[in-house]
Amino acid sequence: MKNEELFDQRVELFLKKQMTDKEELEFKKELSSDPEKLSRAKIIALAVKQMKSASKSEDVNIVNSIKS
């Protein structure tokens, strides 16, 4: 597996709060010392947020169409 894929998985674990306290602390240190990784983590977090938002909107549309 590529380093980027492993990093993305770690970002996912961080966002889901599935890291131990130690892992989270180490991950935050890694991000603070590497602007490129911090930027990538922010992009991933924003993408996840947008997907959740789009999913919620779609769910509302489905529920509304069922009610009609």
N, C-alpha and C positions, 0 to 999 in steps of 0.2 A: 504494500500500500504506500502511496506517495505521502511525503511529509505534509502537503497541503490537506490531503484527505484526513490524516490523523489529527491535524490541527482543527479542522472543521468539526470533527467528532468531539474534540475537547471543548470547543465553543458550545456545541449542542449540550453536552453534559453540564457545562457551566450555566447556560440559560435555563436548563431544566432543574437546576439546583440538585444535581446528582453527583456532585463532587464532595469529597470529604473536606473538612475545614482546611487541612494541610494542602490538599490538591488545589483548592480554590485560592489559597494564599500564594502558592507557587505560580499558579496560572496568572494571577493579577500582577505579580512581580515580573513575569515574562512579558506580559502586555505592556507594562510601564517602561520596560527597557528596550522594546522593539516597536517603533512607530508603524512599521509595515504590518506586523501582526495585529496591533491595536486597530488599525484601519480595516483590516480584513474581518476582525471580530465584530466591529461596528456594522459593517456591510451585511454580514450574516444575520446579526441581531435585527437590523432593519428589515431584511427580507422576511425573516420569520414573523415579525410584527405585521408586515403587510399581508402575508399569507393568512394569518389569523383573522385580520380585519376583513379580507375578501371572503373568507370562509363564513364569517358571521353574517355578512351582507347576503351571501348566497342562501344561507339557512333561513334568513328572514323572508327572502323572496319565495322560497319553497313553501314555508309555512303560510304565507299570505295567499299563495296560489291554491293551497289545499283548502283554505277557509272560504275561498270564492265559490 
